[in-house]
Amino acid sequence: MMPSSFFEVKPKVIYVMRNPKDVFTSSFYHHEAASFLVNPGPQTEFLHKFLDGKVMFGSWFDHVKSWLNAEDREHIMHISYEEMIMDLKDAVGRMAQFLQKSLDHEAIEKIADRCLFKNMRKNNMSNYSTVPRVFMDQTKSEFLRKGIAGDWKNQLTVAEAEYFDTVYKDKMKDFQYKFAWE
C-alpha cells in the first residue's frame, strides 16, 4: 500500500505493533462506532473475520510479519504498544534517538505526559470528539476507550481466547520474534 517513492526515498518509519487480541477488541468497538465501517456483527463472527484477515487492512499476521521482515531495517524502528505502556519515557527517548533528534529530559517528560491516555482523552486533537456523530458515534464506543494492554481479557470468552491462541500459534509457528506480550 506504499507509494513507489517510499522505496526510493527510504524514510524512517516507526512501526508500532500491538497484541493482536487487543487489536481485535479495539477494532470490534471501532466498527460499532464508525458509520463508515461495516457493522461487526456478533463478536464470535467478527473474531473469525479478524483471524482470517477479512477485515479492514487485512490480516494482522501478514501485516506484522511483513514489517518485521522488511528490507532496509536500519530505516525501520519496531516497537510495541506494550513496550510504550511499560516505559513511555524510554520509548520516547528511543524514538528520538532513532530519528536523530536530541531531546533533553524535560522535552521527553512533556511528550510522554501528552501521550498518556488520560491526557489524550481530554485533547480534542486526539480523542475524535469533534468528529460528527453521523461518522463516529462515540455514545456507542469512545474512540479512546481504555488504553490498557490486556483489555481483551475482559472481552473474549474462554473459548474465544483459546481459539485465538490456536490460530495465533499456527500462523506464527515459523516466525521467530519475541513479542512483548508473549
Backbone torsions as a table, in degrees:
resi	resn	phi	psi	omega
1	MET	NA	5.3	-178.5
2	MET	-91.3	144.3	175.6
3	PRO	-66.9	154.7	-177.7
4	SER	-60.2	-30.5	179.9
5	SER	-62.2	-26.4	178.5
6	PHE	-56.9	-41.1	-177.1
7	PHE	-78.6	-18.8	177.6
8	GLU	-87.3	-44.8	-176.7
9	VAL	-77.4	-34.0	-179.2
10	LYS	55.3	63.4	178.9
11	PRO	-70.8	163.2	174.8
12	LYS	-76.8	137.8	-176.7
13	VAL	-127.0	131.4	171.4
14	ILE	-105.0	111.2	-176.5
15	TYR	-101.0	114.4	-178.0
16	VAL	-100.3	122.0	177.5
17	MET	-104.0	160.4	176.3
18	ARG	-144.9	151.1	176.4
19	ASN	-48.3	125.4	-175.9
20	PRO	-61.3	-25.8	177.1
21	LYS	-68.3	-38.0	176.4
22	ASP	-72.0	-35.1	175.8
23	VAL	-62.3	-43.9	177.6
24	PHE	-57.7	-49.7	-177.3
25	THR	-60.2	-48.1	179.4
26	SER	-62.9	-41.7	-179.3
27	SER	-63.5	-41.5	179.1
28	PHE	-58.0	-48.9	-179.7
29	TYR	-68.8	-36.4	178.5
30	HIS	-63.8	-40.6	177.8
31	HIS	-64.2	-32.3	178.2
32	GLU	-69.7	-36.4	-174.1
33	ALA	-87.3	-32.3	-173.6
34	ALA	-87.4	118.2	-177.8
35	SER	-68.2	-22.0	-178.4
36	PHE	-83.5	-2.3	177.2
37	LEU	-107.8	153.1	178.1
38	VAL	-66.2	138.2	176.1
39	ASN	-53.8	131.8	-175.3
40	PRO	-69.0	-18.6	-176.5
41	GLY	74.0	-165.2	179.1
42	PRO	-62.0	149.3	-175.9
43	GLN	-55.6	-45.2	-177.8
44	THR	-62.9	-38.8	177.7
45	GLU	-64.4	-43.5	179.5
46	PHE	-67.0	-34.9	177.7
47	LEU	-59.3	-44.7	179.0
48	HIS	-64.9	-40.7	177.1
49	LYS	-61.8	-44.0	-179.0
50	PHE	-61.6	-49.2	-177.4
51	LEU	-68.4	-25.4	176.9
52	ASP	-87.9	-2.9	179.6
53	GLY	75.6	22.0	-178.2
54	LYS	-100.8	46.7	178.7
55	VAL	-131.8	170.7	177.5
56	MET	-52.9	133.7	-178.9
57	PHE	76.2	1.7	173.3
58	GLY	75.8	-154.1	-172.8
59	SER	-74.2	126.1	173.5
60	TRP	-58.7	-42.0	-177.0
61	PHE	-61.2	-48.8	180.0
62	ASP	-63.9	-41.5	-177.8
63	HIS	-62.3	-52.9	-177.3
64	VAL	-64.4	-46.3	-179.1
65	LYS	-62.6	-38.1	-179.1
66	SER	-65.8	-39.0	178.9
67	TRP	-72.4	-36.4	178.6
68	LEU	-72.4	-23.4	178.3
69	ASN	-98.7	3.9	-176.1
70	ALA	-62.0	147.9	173.7
71	GLU	-73.8	175.5	179.5
72	ASP	56.5	47.1	-176.3
73	ARG	-61.0	-22.7	179.0
74	GLU	-68.1	-14.7	178.8
75	HIS	-97.3	-0.7	-175.7
76	ILE	-125.6	127.0	173.5
77	MET	-104.9	125.1	176.7
78	HIS	-100.1	130.7	177.4
79	ILE	-147.8	152.0	178.5
80	SER	-109.3	155.1	175.4
81	TYR	-56.6	-39.8	-178.8
82	GLU	-63.4	-37.7	176.3
83	GLU	-63.3	-40.0	-179.9
84	MET	-67.6	-35.9	177.2
85	ILE	-65.8	-41.1	-178.4
86	MET	-65.2	-41.2	-177.6
87	ASP	-155.0	84.2	-175.8
88	LEU	-64.5	-40.0	-179.6
89	LYS	-63.3	-42.1	177.2
90	ASP	-63.0	-42.5	179.8
91	ALA	-62.0	-43.0	178.1
92	VAL	-62.4	-43.3	178.6
93	GLY	-61.8	-42.1	178.7
94	ARG	-66.4	-38.2	177.8
95	MET	-65.6	-42.1	178.3
96	ALA	-61.8	-43.6	178.7
97	GLN	-62.2	-44.2	178.7
98	PHE	-60.0	-39.6	179.8
99	LEU	-83.0	2.4	-179.8
100	GLN	57.6	42.9	177.0
101	LYS	-114.1	125.5	-179.9
102	SER	-84.7	119.5	177.6
103	LEU	-122.9	134.4	176.1
104	ASP	-82.0	172.5	-176.5
105	HIS	-56.8	-40.7	-178.3
106	GLU	-64.9	-41.8	178.8
107	ALA	-64.5	-41.9	177.9
108	ILE	-62.5	-42.4	177.7
109	GLU	-59.1	-45.6	-178.9
110	LYS	-64.9	-43.9	179.7
111	ILE	-63.0	-47.4	-179.3
112	ALA	-61.0	-40.9	179.8
113	ASP	-62.8	-42.7	-179.9
114	ARG	-70.1	-20.4	-179.5
115	CYS	-92.5	-0.8	175.3
116	LEU	-69.1	139.8	-177.4
117	PHE	-55.6	-41.8	-178.2
118	LYS	-61.2	-33.0	178.9
119	ASN	-83.4	-35.1	176.8
120	MET	-65.2	-32.9	178.2
121	ARG	-61.5	-31.9	-179.0
122	LYS	-84.2	-15.1	-173.2
123	ASN	-93.8	115.8	-179.1
124	ASN	-62.4	-19.7	178.5
125	MET	-76.9	-18.3	-178.4
126	SER	-120.3	-14.8	-174.5
127	ASN	-96.1	0.6	177.4
128	TYR	61.5	17.6	-177.8
129	SER	-67.5	-19.7	179.6
130	THR	-88.3	-5.4	177.3
131	VAL	-72.6	127.7	-179.3
132	PRO	-56.8	143.5	-177.8
133	ARG	-57.0	-27.1	179.7
134	VAL	-62.8	-25.7	179.0
135	PHE	-98.7	-40.7	-176.7
136	MET	-138.1	100.1	-178.3
137	ASP	-88.5	95.0	-176.2
138	GLN	-79.3	1.4	169.6
139	THR	-76.4	-21.5	176.1
140	LYS	-82.9	-41.3	178.5
141	SER	-164.9	127.8	177.4
142	GLU	-66.6	146.7	177.7
143	PHE	-62.6	-45.8	175.5
144	LEU	-101.7	89.6	-172.9
145	ARG	-74.1	-65.9	-174.1
146	LYS	-128.9	-47.6	-179.9
147	GLY	80.1	14.2	179.8
148	ILE	-104.7	143.1	174.7
149	ALA	-74.8	141.1	178.7
150	GLY	91.2	11.3	179.1
151	ASP	-58.9	-27.6	-179.4
152	TRP	-59.7	-25.9	-177.8
153	LYS	-61.5	-27.8	177.8
154	ASN	-93.2	-2.5	-174.2
155	GLN	-107.5	-48.9	-175.0
156	LEU	-82.8	141.8	171.7
157	THR	-72.1	167.8	178.0
158	VAL	-59.8	-44.4	-179.5
159	ALA	-63.7	-41.4	179.0
160	GLU	-65.3	-42.2	179.2
161	ALA	-64.0	-39.7	177.7
162	GLU	-65.9	-42.2	177.4
163	TYR	-62.3	-44.4	178.3
164	PHE	-57.1	-47.1	-179.5
165	ASP	-60.6	-39.6	179.2
166	THR	-63.2	-46.8	179.6
167	VAL	-65.8	-43.7	179.4
168	TYR	-57.1	-49.8	-179.1
169	LYS	-60.7	-40.3	179.8
170	ASP	-66.8	-45.9	-175.8
171	LYS	-75.1	-20.6	-178.3
172	MET	-109.1	6.2	-173.0
173	LYS	-58.6	-35.0	-178.0
174	ASP	-99.8	12.9	-175.4
175	PHE	-108.8	122.7	-177.2
176	GLN	-100.7	99.8	175.3
177	TYR	-160.4	136.9	179.4
178	LYS	-98.7	105.8	179.7
179	PHE	-82.5	151.2	-178.7
180	ALA	-62.4	-26.6	-176.5
181	TRP	-88.8	-3.3	-179.1
182	GLU	-89.2	NA	NA
